[in-house]
Amino acid sequence: MAQYLSIKARHADALLFFRMGDFYELFFEDAIEAAKVLDITLTSRGEYDGKPIPMAGVPYHAAEGYLARLIKAGCRVAVCEQTETPAEAKKRGSKAIVNRDIVRIVTPGTLTEDALLPARQDQALAAIALGTGGTEAAIAVCDVSTGRFDVTALAADALADSLMAYPLSELLVSDGDLDKTAVANTVALSSAPVTFRPARSANHKAGENLLKETFNIAALEALGDFNRAELAAIGLLLDYVKLTQAGSEIRLDPPVRARSEGHLAIDPATRTSLEIDRSMRGDRNGSLLGTIDRTVTAPGARLLAARLARPSVDREEIEARLDAVSWFADDRDTVETVRSSLKAAPDLERARTRLRLGRGGPRDLVAIGRALVAAHEAASRLTALGTVLPSRISDATQALNLNKDASLAELSRDLETALSENPPTLARDGGFIAQGWDAALDEARGLRDDSRQIIAALQARYADDTGISALKIKFNNVLGYFVDVPARHGDALMKPPLSETFIHRQTLASNVRFSTQELSELAGKISRAEDEAKGRELAIFDQFCSRIDELNPSLSRSASAIAELDVAAASAEWAFEADAVRPALTDDTTFKATGLRHPVVEAALKKDGQGFTANDLNLSGDDTGTHLLLVTGPNMAGKSTYLRQGALAVILAQSGLFVPARSITLGLCDRIFSRVGASDDLARGRSTFMVEMVETAAILNQATERSFVIMDEVGRGTSTWDGLAIAWAAVEHLHSVNKSRALFATHYHELTKLVEDLPGAANASLRAKEWKDDLVFLHEVQSGPADKSYGVQVAKLAGLPKKAVRRAGQILKQLEAEPSAPESLPLFAAASFTPDTEDNAVPEEIVPPSEADKALQQIDPDSLTPREALDLIYRLKALASD
Ligand SMILES: Nc1ncnc2c1ncn2[C@@H]1O[C@H](COP(=O)(O)OP(=O)(O)OP(=O)(O)O)[C@@H](O)[C@H]1O
């Protein structure tokens, strides 16, 4: 207990997994909480302060699954291991307790186990810090499972936007920054758990020292010229990584400096509403990423996700990515061969990091070996083509060609020969090194196996000597090797002369067990041979781990090259499937697309066997003079889809991907804004309308001439006239002040007149046709405003009760007759309404009488014979189903 309490005192905020033999035990409050979250039995053991100590435990070998559940439930877990064997402890004194210590603190942002991590997504542990003036800020982000480490310097007010571009698992904030607005806003927006750290760890000096120590350099310049905010964020991050690794070395790749201006800025609301990597329901399915992802490796999937989350504004970078996709897009056969080779490549990136952190196992070694071979094969197929490769593909093939890196080739060969086919997860289980790899290991194993044969021979001899054919030599953990005979033969072995050889150990209901001198000696030999074999295997495992550590820079390059090739080939594959084209990029403010489509809606419609109507979109400002389009049209006609497909085209193009269109020319955008859909944010005390206005304000305050803006139905959350006034002002502002390329969808038809005064604005509408009594959506965009909104017909389509539809039609008529007198609207004078009778309730254009209605009206029930009545029923039925 004293040992437990002293360790627990150091980690009060984490559940303590206290290793005792084959279990991790939890005590006191920890046990109560873990039992509740994990649904495991809560027991008690011993007493403390006169009360029983609550206890709960999980088996050591199944700990990963339990850890996963605890982390998901928001807990942190400190793992405390036995740091010596009981035999070692005994040497210090017969009553000595084995030493124990924390080896790791498991938190949501510092996981490395495959079982705990989504394979196709990065895990971002981020730290934010502000510069002294409070206007400068920095983000340091790392993924401990892959070793990636990025640092970005940015303006404090851009913190939240930039941070949300990462798949955050945990956010670190200094206690000292909490009262700063930019930090408080970011914390409020964070969807990931926030961990507060003492201010001293977010200090630029501490950051500098930790950087030097981690990367073993004397001067910082070797890594880059970091400012104070960056160093503070780095300090906060590295200090925490160190804490969670319980003092063992930090294994991260050197930090890569990014500029926030290097990315297309996407604010959190836009990110959510455009469903870039998550749909509104929170699934990957139905998001842009889920729709276009054709990658076959985990590092590839993570790179694609990162590119879509942070599209670039660097034209050279984007063109290089597009060159790679284009090259593959010209040759589908090559795409197939490369993808089929890469498919066999396991997650080298995470495997190498686990091994470097001392948490890896034999399977990680196998993963590295297989990935190197598969990637080499993919690279060889590309070089064998003999054509000139674009720079990204050529760099990747160079990095993956094992003929160009002797040490990596040797490692790959050795891993292939040294490891057995199906190794265990843990190195300590042994049996993963193949026969023939190491002479000393083979000898120890030979000895062990020989002794086993000798035991078999001994069993035969004992059976012979005693005349007991049922005599067996068995093994268990308590007795070790023992002689086992059925109970009825027990007496014979306990009497002379046999009792001189057989020493009685245990009597069970149906068996009696004995040991012999010879057997004990043999058992000792076997166990020594086994220990030696295991020790030998562990030594070989360690040798491989150090080789991997030494080759880390090459392996890191290989992992990136696999990801690069995979993303290029997968993007070409998707382009084939989706009939997407390479965007032409410019430095001006062009946006000119023909036959543009919405990839996600199109894919969903395709599944149902329906087609998608492509539409053109030109916001270039030059030839037509239009950079702002007011989009009107009936509900359900496809306005939102048209708006979103414009924004998605920008994201795809600037991520270096093809765009589903016949052609597209795009002047690179600096930011993308969307104000679509309304949802409230009650947790932050904001009503639906308030959210809408906050987002609108952000756009009007920040959008530039280079931005791309979509706004859907701004103003609808309040009264008609207020809403119209706000929408009106927003369009004018966007047009004349922001001057962005923009699409503005609205149901306020009054707005369509605005184009007369705004030279850069034009009207466009989505067509719908009335056919018989129904509304048919054509999804085609035409220039000019829509004639009407057909809202009541759509309500009817949606299945509103007939009575309500009729009533709506009636109100609509009156409104249309007197649009300028809201105070006299029937809405505010419900009592004056005429009652809902058949005669006045059905506006003709909405529900004209059907043939069946007409037939019914002509009936005179009193004059019908039963036979005529029956005929009439059949006729009415036929009319109704017609
Ligand atoms: N170009 C298109 N081709 C085929 N189907 C389309 C197209 N655009 C939209 N649709 C279909 O129409 C549905 C409604 O589209 P959307 O939500 O864009 O309409 P809307 O005009 O914005 O409606 P509302 O005004 O009610 O918000 C979509 O879910 C999709 O199934």
The ligand as an ORCA input file, in Angstrom:
! r2SCAN-3c Opt
* xyz 0 1
  N     -27.606     18.952    -60.160
  C     -28.386     18.005    -59.623
  N     -28.653     16.870    -60.293
  C     -29.445     15.911    -59.752
  N     -30.018     16.013    -58.533
  C     -29.792     17.110    -57.820
  C     -28.965     18.160    -58.321
  N     -28.926     19.131    -57.392
  C     -29.690     18.715    -56.361
  N     -30.213     17.503    -56.610
  C     -31.122     16.725    -55.726
  O     -32.048     17.610    -55.132
  C     -31.999     17.537    -53.717
  C     -32.218     18.915    -53.118
  O     -31.155     19.766    -53.452
  P     -30.784     21.043    -52.607
  O     -30.772     20.739    -51.170
  O     -29.560     21.576    -53.215
  O     -32.024     21.984    -52.921
  P     -32.281     23.472    -52.471
  O     -32.742     24.193    -53.691
  O     -31.139     24.057    -51.769
  O     -33.504     23.284    -51.501
  P     -33.986     24.234    -50.272
  O     -34.322     25.568    -50.849
  O     -35.198     23.507    -49.794
  O     -32.872     24.252    -49.283
  C     -30.614     16.970    -53.439
  O     -30.600     16.236    -52.245
  C     -30.349     16.090    -54.633
  O     -30.869     14.794    -54.389
*
